[in-house]
Every structure is written in C-alpha cells, then in structure tokens.
Amino acid sequence: MISNLQGRIPLHNGVEMPQIGLGVYKMSNSQETINAITAALANGYRAIDTASFYQNEVETGIAVKESGISREELFITTKVWNTDQGYDTTLKSFDGSLQKLGMDYVDLYLIHWPVKEKYKETWKAMERLYAEGLVKAIGVSNFHIPHLKDLLNDANEKPVINQIELHPRLTQEHIRSFCDENGITVESWSPLARGSLLSEPTINHIAKKHNKSAAQVILRWHLQHDLVIIPKSVSEKRIIENADLFDFSLSLEDMRLIDQLNMNERVGTNPDTFES
C-alpha cells in the first residue's frame, strides 16, 4: 500500500478530500472497471471519481462493496449530466445515481458542464441535497470564470470544487487564481493530457534527473500546485505508479520549466463554447 495516499486536504466547508483519486472516465467494460477500482483501493486509493454519463456507477458501487473498506473511509464523487439538468430532473438523476452506486450518500456531487440557462436551477437542487445530508459537498466541473461569477451571484452555498481540464499544456492560471481567491479547490481532469505529454523533452529531462517517469513528474507538478488529481488507468502497475509521488519533490526551477510548457492547448471540449 502506498503511503501518503490517504492524506486529505480540507475543502472550504470542512470536508476533507484525498488529493489523489482514481478517475473512471471511458472505462466502459464492466469487469475492467471493477478490476481497476479494486486494484486502486487495494493499493491505498480512497477516492473514486465517476459520473452518470460514464455509465459505470453500478460497477463503482460493486467494487466499493466488495473491497470491504468501510464507506466512511472512502470519498466518492459523481456528477449530474447535461440532459438531466434543471431542478426536478437533477433530484431525479441523483436518486438514480445513488441507487446505481448502492450507497446512502455521495461525498461530492458536481454539475458536469455549465449548461446555459440550466445550471443555476441545477445548483438549487444540489443545495437541497447538501442541506438534506445526501451529499457531503457540492461543486462544479468545467466552469470558467464567467460561469462561476454568475453562479456565485445567486448561490446560497459556494462550490467547494471546480474540476477542470488542467495539465502542463493548459495551466489555467486565471481560473486557478479566481478559485483560490474564492476558496474553491481546483481539481485537474486529464492531468496527463491523455498521455500526450509523456514524450515531452523538458518533462523527460526532469524525470531522468529524479529517476522517475514522465507521468510521475507531471502528477507531482499538480500536487505541488495544490491541485487535486484523478489520473485514470486500468493497469494496476500504472495505478500504483500514478500514486508513487511522495519520495521526491520538484525544485522551483523544475516547476518553472514545466509551467512554461503552457500553450492553452486542450485535449477536451472548451466549456466557453458549450451550450447544450
């Protein structure tokens, strides 16, 4: 079991969240998903990030139950999908997610995308779920600064998390600064840019110096920027490697060199253009 993996960071509402979790996006094969989550939990992971859109909440629930780990030790995130946004439909979607997971509550519930003219009503529903104790924390995903400002204008509860695409080619410094100023923790999805940075020369030079893999250097960069990460892998070897980040640290110069790789380059969809 990897040490330090169960260390947690505080969210602004007092809930504590593991800084490293397993993302299960695009794990569509049922047994593959169960095996990956089982391997992660056996090796010390305590956070799993799923979503209704991923269609693997059932498998997540099965793997969690079969692990034998008490529910209180785990941190489970799921998300409401775009076509389910709105007040009543969000509540219904959450009930469906809870049933599929086979759980009494979710640790973190996120709006998956800022669907135009719907995300505020969705947020009201999530505030109700939070007030009722069915979720321990609520947040958003793929929100840019205008979305966040708009939401904060009317919200009773402030999002604890903004989960966004973030990696050395897309450092998102403006959003990170805004979130920091407002006490919103930033969580990186696609922290390895879907593998596209693993052959990058600067990162490999730094990796060689530390006797680490390129992936480990990139993930360590995230941690040292106080970001939450959810790297996805179905390989137990990679799952272990992705969390073996605590026996080295990057120097200020290493961090500066990686920061300079930013090109505002995405591997996913831009939420600023997302309206449906």
NORHUHU-V883561 format. One record per residue. N is the residue number from 1. RES is the residue in one small letter. OMEGA is omega in whole degrees, 0 to 359 (* if undefined). D_LAST is the distance of its C-alpha to the last C-alpha in Angstrom with 1 decimal. Layout:
n=N res=RES omega=OMEGA d_last=D_LAST
n=N res=RES omega=OMEGA d_last=D_LAST
This chain:
n=1 res=m omega=183 d_last=42.4
n=2 res=i omega=177 d_last=41.0
n=3 res=s omega=179 d_last=42.3
n=4 res=n omega=184 d_last=40.1
n=5 res=l omega=183 d_last=37.0
n=6 res=q omega=174 d_last=37.3
n=7 res=g omega=185 d_last=37.4
n=8 res=r omega=175 d_last=34.8
n=9 res=i omega=182 d_last=33.3
n=10 res=p omega=170 d_last=33.0
n=11 res=l omega=189 d_last=29.7
n=12 res=h omega=178 d_last=30.1
n=13 res=n omega=177 d_last=30.5
n=14 res=g omega=176 d_last=33.4
n=15 res=v omega=179 d_last=31.7
n=16 res=e omega=187 d_last=32.7
n=17 res=m omega=174 d_last=30.4
n=18 res=p omega=181 d_last=31.7
n=19 res=q omega=178 d_last=30.9
n=20 res=i omega=176 d_last=30.5
n=21 res=g omega=176 d_last=28.6
n=22 res=l omega=172 d_last=27.6
n=23 res=g omega=184 d_last=24.0
n=24 res=v omega=177 d_last=23.4
n=25 res=y omega=179 d_last=20.2
n=26 res=k omega=167 d_last=20.8
n=27 res=m omega=187 d_last=23.9
n=28 res=s omega=179 d_last=23.5
n=29 res=n omega=187 d_last=27.2
n=30 res=s omega=183 d_last=28.4
n=31 res=q omega=177 d_last=31.9
n=32 res=e omega=179 d_last=30.7
n=33 res=t omega=180 d_last=28.3
n=34 res=i omega=181 d_last=31.2
n=35 res=n omega=181 d_last=33.7
n=36 res=a omega=180 d_last=31.6
n=37 res=i omega=178 d_last=31.1
n=38 res=t omega=179 d_last=34.7
n=39 res=a omega=180 d_last=35.9
n=40 res=a omega=182 d_last=34.0
n=41 res=l omega=180 d_last=35.3
n=42 res=a omega=182 d_last=38.8
n=43 res=n omega=170 d_last=38.8
n=44 res=g omega=176 d_last=37.9
n=45 res=y omega=177 d_last=34.2
n=46 res=r omega=179 d_last=33.1
n=47 res=a omega=177 d_last=29.4
n=48 res=i omega=181 d_last=26.8
n=49 res=d omega=178 d_last=23.0
n=50 res=t omega=180 d_last=21.0
n=51 res=a omega=178 d_last=17.6
n=52 res=s omega=181 d_last=16.7
n=53 res=f omega=182 d_last=14.5
n=54 res=y omega=179 d_last=17.7
n=55 res=q omega=175 d_last=19.6
n=56 res=n omega=175 d_last=22.7
n=57 res=e omega=178 d_last=23.2
n=58 res=v omega=181 d_last=26.2
n=59 res=e omega=177 d_last=27.8
n=60 res=t omega=179 d_last=27.3
n=61 res=g omega=179 d_last=29.1
n=62 res=i omega=182 d_last=31.8
n=63 res=a omega=179 d_last=32.6
n=64 res=v omega=181 d_last=32.8
n=65 res=k omega=183 d_last=35.1
n=66 res=e omega=182 d_last=37.2
n=67 res=s omega=182 d_last=37.7
n=68 res=g omega=179 d_last=39.9
n=69 res=i omega=182 d_last=38.6
n=70 res=s omega=183 d_last=38.4
n=71 res=r omega=183 d_last=34.9
n=72 res=e omega=180 d_last=35.9
n=73 res=e omega=187 d_last=36.3
n=74 res=l omega=179 d_last=32.8
n=75 res=f omega=186 d_last=29.5
n=76 res=i omega=177 d_last=26.5
n=77 res=t omega=167 d_last=22.9
n=78 res=t omega=190 d_last=19.9
n=79 res=k omega=175 d_last=16.2
n=80 res=v omega=184 d_last=13.9
n=81 res=w omega=188 d_last=10.9
n=82 res=n omega=183 d_last=7.2
n=83 res=t omega=178 d_last=8.2
n=84 res=d omega=183 d_last=11.3
n=85 res=q omega=191 d_last=10.5
n=86 res=g omega=188 d_last=12.7
n=87 res=y omega=184 d_last=16.5
n=88 res=d omega=183 d_last=18.1
n=89 res=t omega=176 d_last=15.5
n=90 res=t omega=178 d_last=15.7
n=91 res=l omega=179 d_last=19.4
n=92 res=k omega=179 d_last=19.5
n=93 res=s omega=179 d_last=17.4
n=94 res=f omega=177 d_last=19.8
n=95 res=d omega=178 d_last=22.8
n=96 res=g omega=179 d_last=21.7
n=97 res=s omega=181 d_last=21.4
n=98 res=l omega=179 d_last=24.8
n=99 res=q omega=180 d_last=26.3
n=100 res=k omega=179 d_last=25.2
n=101 res=l omega=183 d_last=26.5
n=102 res=g omega=184 d_last=29.7
n=103 res=m omega=179 d_last=29.8
n=104 res=d omega=181 d_last=30.6
n=105 res=y omega=175 d_last=28.3
n=106 res=v omega=181 d_last=25.9
n=107 res=d omega=181 d_last=26.9
n=108 res=l omega=179 d_last=23.5
n=109 res=y omega=186 d_last=20.1
n=110 res=l omega=164 d_last=17.0
n=111 res=i omega=189 d_last=13.5
n=112 res=h omega=178 d_last=11.9
n=113 res=w omega=178 d_last=9.1
n=114 res=p omega=181 d_last=8.9
n=115 res=v omega=185 d_last=5.8
n=116 res=k omega=176 d_last=7.0
n=117 res=e omega=179 d_last=9.8
n=118 res=k omega=190 d_last=9.7
n=119 res=y omega=178 d_last=11.2
n=120 res=k omega=177 d_last=14.5
n=121 res=e omega=176 d_last=15.1
n=122 res=t omega=181 d_last=14.2
n=123 res=w omega=178 d_last=16.8
n=124 res=k omega=177 d_last=19.3
n=125 res=a omega=180 d_last=19.2
n=126 res=m omega=175 d_last=19.8
n=127 res=e omega=177 d_last=22.6
n=128 res=r omega=179 d_last=24.2
n=129 res=l omega=179 d_last=24.1
n=130 res=y omega=180 d_last=25.7
n=131 res=a omega=181 d_last=28.3
n=132 res=e omega=178 d_last=29.2
n=133 res=g omega=179 d_last=29.8
n=134 res=l omega=172 d_last=27.4
n=135 res=v omega=181 d_last=25.8
n=136 res=k omega=180 d_last=28.0
n=137 res=a omega=179 d_last=25.4
n=138 res=i omega=182 d_last=21.7
n=139 res=g omega=184 d_last=19.6
n=140 res=v omega=178 d_last=16.3
n=141 res=s omega=177 d_last=14.9
n=142 res=n omega=177 d_last=13.5
n=143 res=f omega=171 d_last=14.1
n=144 res=h omega=186 d_last=15.8
n=145 res=i omega=179 d_last=18.6
n=146 res=p omega=177 d_last=16.9
n=147 res=h omega=182 d_last=14.5
n=148 res=l omega=179 d_last=17.7
n=149 res=k omega=180 d_last=19.8
n=150 res=d omega=180 d_last=17.5
n=151 res=l omega=183 d_last=17.5
n=152 res=l omega=180 d_last=21.2
n=153 res=n omega=186 d_last=22.1
n=154 res=d omega=187 d_last=21.7
n=155 res=a omega=170 d_last=21.9
n=156 res=n omega=177 d_last=25.2
n=157 res=e omega=178 d_last=24.7
n=158 res=k omega=177 d_last=23.7
n=159 res=p omega=177 d_last=21.6
n=160 res=v omega=187 d_last=24.2
n=161 res=i omega=162 d_last=22.1
n=162 res=n omega=181 d_last=19.4
n=163 res=q omega=186 d_last=18.8
n=164 res=i omega=172 d_last=17.9
n=165 res=e omega=184 d_last=18.7
n=166 res=l omega=180 d_last=22.3
n=167 res=h omega=184 d_last=25.4
n=168 res=p omega=175 d_last=28.3
n=169 res=r omega=180 d_last=26.3
n=170 res=l omega=190 d_last=23.6
n=171 res=t omega=170 d_last=25.6
n=172 res=q omega=187 d_last=23.1
n=173 res=e omega=181 d_last=26.2
n=174 res=h omega=179 d_last=24.7
n=175 res=i omega=179 d_last=22.1
n=176 res=r omega=179 d_last=25.0
n=177 res=s omega=179 d_last=27.3
n=178 res=f omega=181 d_last=25.1
n=179 res=c omega=179 d_last=24.5
n=180 res=d omega=179 d_last=28.3
n=181 res=e omega=184 d_last=29.2
n=182 res=n omega=177 d_last=27.2
n=183 res=g omega=180 d_last=28.4
n=184 res=i omega=179 d_last=25.1
n=185 res=t omega=178 d_last=25.8
n=186 res=v omega=178 d_last=23.8
n=187 res=e omega=184 d_last=23.1
n=188 res=s omega=166 d_last=22.7
n=189 res=w omega=188 d_last=20.6
n=190 res=s omega=184 d_last=21.9
n=191 res=p omega=178 d_last=25.1
n=192 res=l omega=180 d_last=26.9
n=193 res=a omega=181 d_last=24.2
n=194 res=r omega=175 d_last=24.3
n=195 res=g omega=186 d_last=28.0
n=196 res=s omega=181 d_last=27.9
n=197 res=l omega=187 d_last=30.1
n=198 res=l omega=177 d_last=32.8
n=199 res=s omega=182 d_last=35.0
n=200 res=e omega=187 d_last=34.6
n=201 res=p omega=181 d_last=38.3
n=202 res=t omega=181 d_last=38.2
n=203 res=i omega=179 d_last=36.7
n=204 res=n omega=175 d_last=39.1
n=205 res=h omega=179 d_last=42.0
n=206 res=i omega=180 d_last=41.2
n=207 res=a omega=180 d_last=40.7
n=208 res=k omega=180 d_last=44.2
n=209 res=k omega=183 d_last=45.7
n=210 res=h omega=184 d_last=44.5
n=211 res=n omega=180 d_last=45.1
n=212 res=k omega=177 d_last=41.5
n=213 res=s omega=177 d_last=38.7
n=214 res=a omega=179 d_last=36.1
n=215 res=a omega=180 d_last=33.5
n=216 res=q omega=178 d_last=35.7
n=217 res=v omega=180 d_last=36.1
n=218 res=i omega=181 d_last=32.3
n=219 res=l omega=176 d_last=31.8
n=220 res=r omega=176 d_last=34.8
n=221 res=w omega=176 d_last=33.4
n=222 res=h omega=183 d_last=30.3
n=223 res=l omega=182 d_last=32.8
n=224 res=q omega=171 d_last=34.9
n=225 res=h omega=178 d_last=32.0
n=226 res=d omega=179 d_last=31.6
n=227 res=l omega=172 d_last=28.2
n=228 res=v omega=183 d_last=27.3
n=229 res=i omega=179 d_last=26.7
n=230 res=i omega=179 d_last=25.5
n=231 res=p omega=181 d_last=26.7
n=232 res=k omega=171 d_last=26.1
n=233 res=s omega=174 d_last=29.0
n=234 res=v omega=180 d_last=30.5
n=235 res=s omega=180 d_last=34.0
n=236 res=e omega=179 d_last=36.3
n=237 res=k omega=180 d_last=38.0
n=238 res=r omega=178 d_last=34.9
n=239 res=i omega=178 d_last=33.8
n=240 res=i omega=181 d_last=37.2
n=241 res=e omega=183 d_last=37.1
n=242 res=n omega=179 d_last=33.8
n=243 res=a omega=181 d_last=35.3
n=244 res=d omega=192 d_last=38.8
n=245 res=l omega=192 d_last=38.2
n=246 res=f omega=179 d_last=40.8
n=247 res=d omega=175 d_last=44.0
n=248 res=f omega=175 d_last=43.2
n=249 res=s omega=179 d_last=41.6
n=250 res=l omega=178 d_last=40.5
n=251 res=s omega=176 d_last=42.6
n=252 res=l omega=179 d_last=41.4
n=253 res=e omega=176 d_last=41.9
n=254 res=d omega=182 d_last=39.9
n=255 res=m omega=180 d_last=37.0
n=256 res=r omega=180 d_last=37.4
n=257 res=l omega=179 d_last=37.5
n=258 res=i omega=176 d_last=34.3
n=259 res=d omega=184 d_last=32.5
n=260 res=q omega=178 d_last=33.6
n=261 res=l omega=182 d_last=31.6
n=262 res=n omega=175 d_last=28.4
n=263 res=m omega=186 d_last=26.7
n=264 res=n omega=187 d_last=23.2
n=265 res=e omega=183 d_last=22.4
n=266 res=r omega=168 d_last=19.3
n=267 res=v omega=180 d_last=19.3
n=268 res=g omega=183 d_last=15.6
n=269 res=t omega=176 d_last=12.3
n=270 res=n omega=183 d_last=12.5
n=271 res=p omega=179 d_last=10.4
n=272 res=d omega=181 d_last=11.4
n=273 res=t omega=187 d_last=9.3
n=274 res=f omega=182 d_last=6.1
n=275 res=e omega=184 d_last=3.8
n=276 res=s omega=* d_last=0.0
